Amino acid sequence: MAIYAGQDFFTPGAAETVDLISRTFGLDERSRVLEVAYGSGEGACRLAERHGCSVLGVDIHPLVKFTARKTAVRVVRDRVAFAIGDGGELPVRDGVFDAAICIGAPSIVGTERCLAAMRRALRAGGMIAVSDWVWCEGKVPAEAVIEGIDPRLLTLDAYADLIRAAGFEIVSAEALPRSAWDDYYEPIRANIAAIRAEHPDWSKGQIGDELRIWDSGLGPAWWVYGVFVARAV
Ligand SMILES: C[S@@+](CC[C@H](N)C(=O)[O-])C[C@H]1O[C@@H](n2cnc3c(N)ncnc32)[C@H](O)[C@@H]1O
């Protein structure tokens, strides 16, 4: 997690995705929002602050102490709650949420199981927003594929088809501009430089592969961050 130190989000374009949700979901004090894979809890806090909605975040990693402090500082403790759980087996009742979001994580949870779990939690007509790593075209060269990333090479259209198959109609599907990745990588590069200054043997792992491929030009040519808004049917 040190590579994300000092950052509110761990996903390209995440702040913009939260803004898109704010503009399009029509959230208010009565809205119940589910956030799958909430990360630092920043998105949940922003939505609760802006709209007075209640938000339940579910993430498999227990950042709960940190996020509980954050909700207290942000004065949204009465509206935002965080739970530990698997995004594919959400510990919630059926059909109780008005909106469900998963920023930068469906393919990490498992895209189909994540979408199915979100659909189950939503009432008919409820909204979802998901963002994920997608490819410009289906035939990506092996050198641009990152270990740990969904190897099926979904394009924006193929991803939208998966969302439809899970019981949603697509409202919008857009690819973020290249700057979303550059902005995402910039603080990560600074954090890596700081870590390596203290620990020269530190290995960069997956993020090292990403940065290398990005800098080679293959990343910008083949990777896109997709943001989808859809309605439960
Ligand atoms: C790329 S981060 C995105 C976090 C946050 N949504 C954001 O945009 O900053 C991926 C998140 O998925 C969570 N995660 C991984 N596997 C999960 C699972 N099976 N169920 C729920 N959360 C999971 C991780 O703990 C991490 O917080």
PDBQT file of the ligand as one rigid body, heavy atoms in Angstrom, charges set to zero:
ROOT
HETATM    1  C1  LIG A 301      -7.767  -0.846  -7.075  1.00  0.00    +0.000 C 
HETATM    2  S1  LIG A 301      -8.404  -0.840  -5.428  1.00  0.00    +0.000 S 
HETATM    3  C2  LIG A 301      -9.812   0.228  -5.635  1.00  0.00    +0.000 C 
HETATM    4  C3  LIG A 301     -10.230   0.855  -4.332  1.00  0.00    +0.000 C 
HETATM    5  C4  LIG A 301     -11.206   2.018  -4.451  1.00  0.00    +0.000 C 
HETATM    6  N1  LIG A 301     -12.454   1.630  -5.064  1.00  0.00    +0.000 N 
HETATM    7  C5  LIG A 301     -10.577   3.170  -5.221  1.00  0.00    +0.000 C 
HETATM    8  O1  LIG A 301     -10.919   3.379  -6.389  1.00  0.00    +0.000 OA
HETATM    9  O2  LIG A 301      -9.720   3.842  -4.642  1.00  0.00    +0.000 OA
HETATM   10  C6  LIG A 301      -9.116  -2.448  -5.299  1.00  0.00    +0.000 C 
HETATM   11  C7  LIG A 301      -9.845  -2.720  -3.990  1.00  0.00    +0.000 C 
HETATM   12  O3  LIG A 301     -10.495  -3.991  -4.118  1.00  0.00    +0.000 OA
HETATM   13  C8  LIG A 301     -10.473  -4.622  -2.856  1.00  0.00    +0.000 C 
HETATM   14  N2  LIG A 301     -10.769  -6.045  -3.078  1.00  0.00    +0.000 N 
HETATM   15  C9  LIG A 301      -9.974  -6.966  -3.661  1.00  0.00    +0.000 A 
HETATM   16  N3  LIG A 301     -10.618  -8.149  -3.745  1.00  0.00    +0.000 NA
HETATM   17  C10 LIG A 301     -11.857  -7.958  -3.208  1.00  0.00    +0.000 A 
HETATM   18  C11 LIG A 301     -12.996  -8.798  -3.012  1.00  0.00    +0.000 A 
HETATM   19  N4  LIG A 301     -13.003 -10.071  -3.399  1.00  0.00    +0.000 N 
HETATM   20  N5  LIG A 301     -14.091  -8.256  -2.432  1.00  0.00    +0.000 NA
HETATM   21  C12 LIG A 301     -14.107  -6.952  -2.038  1.00  0.00    +0.000 A 
HETATM   22  N6  LIG A 301     -13.062  -6.118  -2.206  1.00  0.00    +0.000 NA
HETATM   23  C13 LIG A 301     -11.958  -6.612  -2.780  1.00  0.00    +0.000 A 
HETATM   24  C14 LIG A 301      -9.091  -4.288  -2.321  1.00  0.00    +0.000 C 
HETATM   25  O4  LIG A 301      -9.016  -4.466  -0.941  1.00  0.00    +0.000 OA
HETATM   26  C15 LIG A 301      -8.965  -2.823  -2.747  1.00  0.00    +0.000 C 
HETATM   27  O5  LIG A 301      -9.475  -1.960  -1.754  1.00  0.00    +0.000 OA
ENDROOT
TORSDOF 0
